[in-house]
Amino acid sequence: MSKPIRVVVVDDSALMRAVLRDILNSAPDIDVVGVASDPFNARQVIRELEPDVVTLDVEMPRMNGLDFLEKLMRLKPTPVVMVSSLTEAGSDITLRALELGAVDFVAKPKVDIERSMQDYAEVLIEKIRSASKARVRRLESPPSTSDPTPIVKSPPKFMSTEKLIAIGASTGGTEAIREVLASMPPDSPGIMIAQHMPEQFTSGFARRLNDVCRIVVKEAEHGERVLPGHAYIAPGHSHLKLKRSGANYVCELDGSDRVNHHRPSVDVLFQSIALVAGANAVAALLTGMGKDGAQGLLALRQAGAHTIGQDEASCVVYGMPREAALIGATELVLPLKQVAGQLLAWVNSGSRAVRI
């Protein structure tokens, strides 16, 4: 039997520490080996116990979670799952934590609702398991905390909507998607993205990306036209699908049941693009736990689309791209830094993939 995942819980609330400890200890493969009430105490506990994963509260006395996270990722890189409040301010702080190297995040649990606690426990346990397999890297130079200089958005050089780029990701995907989109020129084809993320966070995620990209990045809206030079993030409450209206591509939001435990689901997005755009699409499946997106990427490749899976070395969690590679869904397996360039090379060459 493999060793249990060793976890340290850091939270200034005694009740929250107890709740998180009890939930995690209920899993046979997880062992909460220590707790800490603030970052100063946490520093000593982590040094002594060397946990596999740390859960970290965002707002704490003496030093906030972001400052502590930055120091931890500089001195002793460790997989961290942030525990965040589901507010606009909380979402901005959490997205900043992901930029600093946190693997994932969970919402603060609602301790007074039994059913929500059951659901919460399942989510938390899975995120800890995922984080324990994550590759974390030492933080060399943290992203700037100052507001970025607004990027002037140039109009696309062409208005054809036939070409399309599809991207899917989960754990580690916020930063992976940012790297890909930051390389896209203003005249790139329309881009449709499914990232596993709660609905309280997707609009903030889109805004942050829009601030650092030359293309327009926004949360997708039902019925809006898919334009070149634009990227559309699936909102956390709905699946995002591609539909055709006359000569145009449009976004469709679908609030139906979760697929592969997720809404939005990458499979749902990719399969809709395979049906509507087929060989006019190119796609990339990036870092993430589980298998969502693998069958959708296979459908795209079978429809004649070019497909990429992110390679293991550059993934935070090599789950979804691995599953895609195992079933022959990936035409190329590439490091993250090469993904954007290859997608654009395929788009610009006008070549079509060989169907499998």
C-alpha positions as CSV (number, residue, x, y, z in Angstrom):
1,M,0.0,0.0,0.0
2,S,1.3,3.4,-0.9
3,K,2.1,6.0,1.7
4,P,-0.8,8.4,2.6
5,I,-0.7,12.0,1.3
6,R,0.7,14.2,4.1
7,V,-1.2,17.5,4.4
8,V,-0.7,20.6,6.6
9,V,-3.8,22.8,7.0
10,V,-3.2,26.5,7.5
11,D,-6.1,28.7,8.6
12,D,-6.7,31.3,11.3
13,S,-10.1,29.8,12.2
14,A,-10.0,26.9,14.7
15,L,-13.4,25.8,13.4
16,M,-12.2,25.8,9.8
17,R,-9.0,23.9,10.7
18,A,-11.1,21.3,12.4
19,V,-13.5,21.0,9.5
20,L,-10.8,20.6,6.9
21,R,-8.8,18.2,9.1
22,D,-11.9,16.0,9.6
23,I,-12.8,15.9,6.0
24,L,-9.3,15.1,4.8
25,N,-8.7,12.5,7.5
26,S,-11.9,10.7,6.3
27,A,-10.1,9.7,3.1
28,P,-8.0,6.5,3.6
29,D,-5.1,7.9,1.5
30,I,-4.8,11.3,3.2
31,D,-3.3,12.1,6.6
32,V,-3.4,15.6,8.1
33,V,-0.1,15.6,9.8
34,G,-0.2,19.2,11.1
35,V,-2.2,22.4,11.4
36,A,-1.2,26.1,11.8
37,S,-3.1,29.2,12.7
38,D,-1.0,31.7,10.8
39,P,1.9,31.9,8.3
40,F,4.6,32.3,11.0
41,N,3.5,29.1,12.7
42,A,3.0,27.4,9.4
43,R,6.6,28.1,8.3
44,Q,7.9,26.1,11.3
45,V,5.3,23.3,10.9
46,I,6.0,22.9,7.1
47,R,9.8,22.9,7.8
48,E,9.5,20.2,10.4
49,L,6.8,18.0,8.8
50,E,7.7,18.4,5.0
51,P,4.1,17.8,3.9
52,D,3.1,16.7,0.4
53,V,0.4,19.3,0.2
54,V,-0.6,22.5,2.1
55,T,-4.0,24.0,2.3
56,L,-3.7,27.8,2.7
57,D,-6.3,30.4,3.8
58,V,-6.2,33.6,1.8
59,E,-6.9,36.0,4.6
60,M,-4.9,35.6,7.8
61,P,-3.5,37.8,10.6
62,R,0.2,38.9,10.7
63,M,0.8,37.9,7.1
64,N,-1.7,37.3,4.3
65,G,-1.9,34.1,2.4
66,L,-0.4,35.6,-0.8
67,D,2.7,36.9,0.9
68,F,3.3,33.6,2.6
69,L,2.7,31.7,-0.6
70,E,5.2,33.8,-2.4
71,K,7.8,33.1,0.2
72,L,7.0,29.4,0.3
73,M,7.3,29.0,-3.5
74,R,10.6,30.9,-3.4
75,L,12.2,28.9,-0.6
76,K,10.5,25.5,-0.4
77,P,8.2,24.9,-3.4
78,T,5.3,22.8,-2.2
79,P,1.9,22.0,-3.8
80,V,-0.6,24.4,-2.3
81,V,-4.4,24.4,-2.5
82,M,-5.9,27.8,-1.6
83,V,-9.0,28.0,0.5
84,S,-10.9,31.0,-0.9
85,S,-14.1,33.0,-0.2
86,L,-16.4,33.1,-3.2
87,T,-16.5,36.8,-3.7
88,E,-15.2,39.1,-6.4
89,A,-12.3,40.2,-4.2
90,G,-11.7,36.6,-3.2
91,S,-11.6,35.5,-6.8
92,D,-9.1,38.1,-7.7
93,I,-6.8,37.1,-4.8
94,T,-7.2,33.5,-5.7
95,L,-6.2,34.1,-9.4
96,R,-3.2,36.0,-8.1
97,A,-2.3,33.0,-6.0
98,L,-2.4,30.7,-9.0
99,E,0.0,33.2,-10.8
100,L,2.3,32.8,-7.8
101,G,2.3,29.0,-8.0
102,A,-0.6,27.6,-6.1
103,V,-1.8,24.4,-7.8
104,D,-5.5,24.8,-7.2
105,F,-8.2,26.3,-5.0
106,V,-11.4,25.4,-3.2
107,A,-14.1,27.6,-1.8
108,K,-14.7,28.0,1.9
109,P,-17.1,25.3,3.0
110,K,-20.6,26.0,4.2
111,V,-20.4,24.2,7.5
112,D,-24.2,24.5,8.2
113,I,-25.5,22.6,5.2
114,E,-25.1,18.8,5.3
115,R,-25.5,18.2,1.6
116,S,-23.2,20.9,0.6
117,M,-20.6,19.5,3.0
118,Q,-20.8,16.1,1.4
119,D,-20.2,17.6,-2.1
120,Y,-17.5,19.9,-0.7
121,A,-15.7,16.9,0.9
122,E,-15.6,15.1,-2.4
123,V,-14.2,18.1,-4.2
124,L,-11.6,18.9,-1.6
125,I,-10.3,15.3,-1.4
126,E,-10.0,15.1,-5.1
127,K,-8.1,18.4,-5.3
128,I,-5.7,17.3,-2.6
129,R,-5.0,14.0,-4.5
130,S,-4.5,16.0,-7.7
131,A,-2.2,18.5,-6.0
132,S,-0.1,15.7,-4.5
133,K,0.8,14.7,-8.1
134,A,1.5,18.2,-9.3
135,R,4.9,19.5,-10.5
136,V,5.6,22.7,-8.7
137,R,8.5,25.0,-9.7
138,R,10.5,27.5,-7.7
139,L,9.3,31.0,-8.0
140,E,12.1,33.0,-9.5
141,S,10.5,36.4,-10.2
142,P,6.8,36.8,-9.2
143,P,4.4,38.4,-11.6
144,S,4.0,42.1,-11.0
145,T,1.3,43.1,-8.6
146,S,0.9,46.5,-10.2
147,D,-1.9,47.1,-12.7
148,P,-0.6,46.3,-16.2
149,T,-0.3,49.0,-18.8
150,P,-3.5,48.5,-20.9
151,I,-2.7,46.9,-24.2
152,V,-4.2,48.6,-27.2
153,K,-6.3,46.1,-29.1
154,S,-5.7,46.3,-32.8
155,P,-8.5,45.2,-35.1
156,P,-8.0,41.9,-36.9
157,K,-6.5,42.0,-40.3
158,F,-9.1,39.6,-41.7
159,M,-12.7,38.8,-40.8
160,S,-13.0,35.2,-41.9
161,T,-14.5,33.1,-39.2
162,E,-13.9,29.7,-40.8
163,K,-10.8,28.9,-38.8
164,L,-11.1,28.2,-35.1
165,I,-8.8,27.4,-32.2
166,A,-10.1,25.2,-29.3
167,I,-8.4,25.0,-25.9
168,G,-9.2,22.9,-22.8
169,A,-7.5,22.7,-19.4
170,S,-8.0,22.0,-15.7
171,T,-5.5,21.9,-12.9
172,G,-2.7,24.3,-13.7
173,G,-4.6,25.6,-16.7
174,T,-5.1,29.2,-15.7
175,E,-1.4,30.0,-16.2
176,A,-1.0,27.6,-19.2
177,I,-3.9,29.3,-21.0
178,R,-2.4,32.7,-20.2
179,E,0.9,31.7,-21.8
180,V,-0.8,30.5,-24.9
181,L,-3.2,33.5,-25.3
182,A,-0.4,36.0,-24.6
183,S,1.3,34.7,-27.8
184,M,-1.7,35.2,-30.0
185,P,-1.7,38.0,-32.5
186,P,-4.6,40.4,-33.0
187,D,-5.6,38.6,-36.2
188,S,-5.7,35.1,-34.7
189,P,-8.9,33.1,-35.4
190,G,-11.6,33.0,-32.8
191,I,-10.6,30.9,-29.8
192,M,-13.0,28.9,-27.6
193,I,-11.8,27.8,-24.1
194,A,-13.1,25.4,-21.5
195,Q,-11.2,25.7,-18.1
196,H,-12.6,23.9,-15.1
197,M,-13.5,26.7,-12.8
198,P,-16.4,27.8,-10.6
199,E,-18.7,30.4,-12.0
200,Q,-17.6,33.1,-9.5
201,F,-14.1,33.0,-11.0
202,T,-14.5,32.8,-14.8
203,S,-15.4,36.5,-15.4
204,G,-12.4,37.6,-13.3
205,F,-10.2,35.1,-15.1
206,A,-11.3,36.5,-18.5
207,R,-10.6,40.1,-17.3
208,R,-7.1,39.3,-16.2
209,L,-6.3,37.6,-19.5
210,N,-7.7,40.5,-21.4
211,D,-5.3,42.8,-19.6
212,V,-2.2,41.0,-20.8
213,C,-3.2,39.8,-24.3
214,R,-3.3,41.5,-27.6
215,I,-6.6,39.8,-28.4
216,V,-9.9,40.5,-26.7
217,V,-10.6,37.9,-24.0
218,K,-14.1,37.7,-22.5
219,E,-16.5,35.3,-20.8
220,A,-18.7,33.8,-23.5
221,E,-22.3,34.9,-23.8
222,H,-25.1,32.9,-25.3
223,G,-25.7,33.6,-28.9
224,E,-22.8,35.9,-29.5
225,R,-20.8,35.7,-32.7
226,V,-17.3,34.1,-32.6
227,L,-15.0,36.7,-34.0
228,P,-11.3,36.6,-35.0
229,G,-9.0,38.3,-32.5
230,H,-11.3,37.2,-29.7
231,A,-11.1,34.4,-27.1
232,Y,-14.2,33.2,-25.3
233,I,-14.0,31.6,-21.8
234,A,-16.7,29.2,-20.9
235,P,-18.6,30.6,-17.9
236,G,-18.4,28.4,-14.8
237,H,-22.1,27.7,-14.7
238,S,-22.5,26.3,-18.3
239,H,-21.1,24.1,-21.0
240,L,-19.8,26.1,-24.0
241,K,-20.7,24.8,-27.4
242,L,-20.1,26.0,-31.0
243,K,-23.1,26.5,-33.2
244,R,-23.5,27.9,-36.7
245,S,-25.9,30.7,-37.6
246,G,-25.9,31.2,-41.3
247,A,-22.3,31.9,-42.3
248,N,-21.2,32.7,-38.7
249,Y,-20.0,30.7,-35.7
250,V,-21.8,31.5,-32.5
251,C,-21.5,30.6,-28.8
252,E,-24.1,28.4,-27.2
253,L,-24.3,28.1,-23.4
254,D,-25.8,24.9,-22.0
255,G,-26.7,24.4,-18.4
256,S,-27.3,20.6,-18.7
257,D,-25.8,18.0,-16.4
258,R,-22.1,17.8,-15.7
259,V,-20.0,15.7,-18.0
260,N,-17.0,13.9,-16.6
261,H,-17.9,15.6,-13.3
262,H,-17.5,19.0,-14.9
263,R,-19.5,21.9,-16.2
264,P,-18.1,23.4,-18.3
265,S,-16.7,20.3,-19.8
266,V,-13.9,20.2,-22.3
267,D,-15.4,17.2,-24.0
268,V,-18.7,19.0,-24.6
269,L,-16.8,22.0,-26.2
270,F,-14.5,19.9,-28.3
271,Q,-17.2,17.6,-29.6
272,S,-19.4,20.5,-30.7
273,I,-16.5,22.0,-32.5
274,A,-15.7,18.7,-34.2
275,L,-19.3,18.6,-35.5
276,V,-19.5,22.2,-36.6
277,A,-16.0,23.3,-37.6
278,G,-14.3,19.9,-38.3
279,A,-11.1,20.3,-40.2
280,N,-11.3,24.1,-39.9
281,A,-10.4,23.8,-36.2
282,V,-7.1,23.3,-34.4
283,A,-7.0,22.3,-30.8
284,A,-4.9,21.9,-27.7
285,L,-5.5,19.9,-24.5
286,L,-3.5,21.3,-21.7
287,T,-2.6,20.4,-18.1
288,G,-5.2,18.9,-15.9
289,M,-6.3,16.0,-13.7
290,G,-8.7,13.3,-15.0
291,K,-9.8,12.5,-18.6
292,D,-12.1,15.3,-19.6
293,G,-11.3,16.4,-23.1
294,A,-9.6,13.2,-24.3
295,Q,-12.7,11.9,-26.2
296,G,-13.4,15.4,-27.5
297,L,-9.9,15.8,-28.8
298,L,-10.2,12.4,-30.5
299,A,-13.5,13.5,-32.2
300,L,-11.7,16.6,-33.5
301,R,-8.8,14.6,-34.9
302,Q,-11.2,12.2,-36.5
303,A,-13.0,15.1,-38.1
304,G,-9.7,16.3,-39.7
305,A,-8.6,18.9,-37.1
306,H,-5.0,19.2,-36.0
307,T,-4.5,18.4,-32.3
308,I,-1.9,19.0,-29.6
309,G,-1.5,17.5,-26.2
310,Q,0.7,19.3,-23.7
311,D,3.8,17.2,-22.7
312,E,4.3,15.7,-19.3
313,A,7.4,17.8,-18.3
314,S,5.5,21.2,-18.7
315,C,2.2,20.1,-17.2
316,V,1.3,20.9,-13.6
317,V,-0.7,17.6,-13.7
318,Y,-0.3,15.2,-16.6
319,G,-3.7,13.7,-16.6
320,M,-6.0,15.0,-19.4
321,P,-3.2,15.2,-22.0
322,R,-2.0,11.7,-21.0
323,E,-5.5,10.2,-21.5
324,A,-5.7,11.9,-24.9
325,A,-2.3,10.5,-26.0
326,L,-3.3,7.0,-24.8
327,I,-6.3,6.9,-27.2
328,G,-4.5,8.4,-30.1
329,A,-6.2,11.8,-29.9
330,T,-3.0,13.9,-30.1
331,E,-1.3,14.5,-33.4
332,L,1.6,16.2,-31.6
333,V,2.8,16.2,-27.9
334,L,4.5,19.5,-27.2
335,P,5.9,21.6,-24.3
336,L,3.7,24.5,-23.4
337,K,6.0,27.1,-24.9
338,Q,5.5,25.6,-28.4
339,V,1.8,25.2,-28.3
340,A,0.7,28.7,-29.5
341,G,3.3,28.7,-32.3
342,Q,2.2,25.3,-33.6
343,L,-1.5,26.2,-33.5
344,L,-0.8,29.4,-35.5
345,A,1.5,27.5,-37.9
346,W,-1.3,25.1,-38.7
347,V,-3.9,27.9,-39.1
348,N,-1.6,29.9,-41.4
349,S,-0.6,27.0,-43.6
350,G,-4.2,26.1,-44.3
351,S,-3.3,22.4,-44.2
352,R,-5.7,19.8,-43.0
353,A,-4.8,16.9,-40.8
354,V,-4.9,13.3,-41.9
355,R,-8.0,11.7,-40.5
356,I,-7.5,8.6,-38.3
